[in-house]
Amino acid sequence: MARKATQKADENALDFESTLAQLETLVSRLENGDLPLEQALKDFEDGIKLAQQGQERLQQAEQRIQILLSKSDKAALSDYPAKNEKQNDEENFSF
């Protein structure tokens, strides 16, 4: 089951990356300025749709992160001291 969740997350990431790549292509074409007006309008419309899709995917990702963080709040998290910090703490401790 974890494999399916990971696979779905990978597909969503690819979908977002694909959407972003398509949007960047449209922006480049529009910035070039060599398109006829009708094509530029169509590309602009397509770009708006892609931007909305990307925004929705980002919001979904943010919601998932919030859910995961709220679940992890139940267990106290603390930083694990680095090896050097641990040695320094042991050296400063006197008996």
MODELLER restraints for C-alpha pairs under 7 A, 6 or more apart:
rsr = mdl.restraints
at = mdl.atoms
rsr.add(forms.Gaussian(group=physical.xy_distance, feature=features.Distance(at['CA:16:A'], at['CA:54:A']), mean=6.05, stdev=0.5))
rsr.add(forms.Gaussian(group=physical.xy_distance, feature=features.Distance(at['CA:16:A'], at['CA:57:A']), mean=6.70, stdev=0.5))
rsr.add(forms.Gaussian(group=physical.xy_distance, feature=features.Distance(at['CA:19:A'], at['CA:50:A']), mean=6.12, stdev=0.5))
rsr.add(forms.Gaussian(group=physical.xy_distance, feature=features.Distance(at['CA:19:A'], at['CA:54:A']), mean=6.46, stdev=0.5))
rsr.add(forms.Gaussian(group=physical.xy_distance, feature=features.Distance(at['CA:20:A'], at['CA:54:A']), mean=7.00, stdev=0.5))
rsr.add(forms.Gaussian(group=physical.xy_distance, feature=features.Distance(at['CA:23:A'], at['CA:47:A']), mean=5.68, stdev=0.5))
rsr.add(forms.Gaussian(group=physical.xy_distance, feature=features.Distance(at['CA:23:A'], at['CA:50:A']), mean=6.20, stdev=0.5))
rsr.add(forms.Gaussian(group=physical.xy_distance, feature=features.Distance(at['CA:26:A'], at['CA:43:A']), mean=6.18, stdev=0.5))
rsr.add(forms.Gaussian(group=physical.xy_distance, feature=features.Distance(at['CA:26:A'], at['CA:47:A']), mean=6.43, stdev=0.5))
rsr.add(forms.Gaussian(group=physical.xy_distance, feature=features.Distance(at['CA:30:A'], at['CA:40:A']), mean=6.30, stdev=0.5))
